[in-house]
């Protein structure tokens, strides 16, 4: 497993990353950093851990909205691309709570053994 050093809200983190997953991880880091900085910059919340929780909930809510959004039917099913196989990073479409639980598991894994952002 490859390790990447990233910055989230000015704090350095060394994250494990599967081979070939660098782009997806960096995209996720960018989304988390952006969400956290937006909350911090609003000036309403100062504590880093609260900012992280709020950002996580906002991102999970966005993902659950996407998962529950109706999909427009394809006009030509013969040429439609097959659905990608489920991976550890795809979210289950069954229930929004499942997506949130999966996101929280991923967050716990990223935070490491101590489970703390600061």
Long-range contacts (C-beta under 8 A, 24 or more apart in sequence): 7-33, 8-32, 8-33, 8-36, 9-33, 9-36, 9-37, 9-40, 9-48, 9-51, 11-48, 11-117, 11-118, 13-110, 15-110, 21-89, 24-89, 31-59, 32-59, 35-59, 48-117, 48-118, 49-116, 49-117, 49-118, 52-117, 56-103, 56-104, 56-107, 59-103, 60-99, 60-100, 60-103, 60-104, 63-91, 63-99, 63-103, 64-96, 64-99, 64-100, 67-91, 67-92, 67-93, 67-96, 67-99, 68-93, 68-96
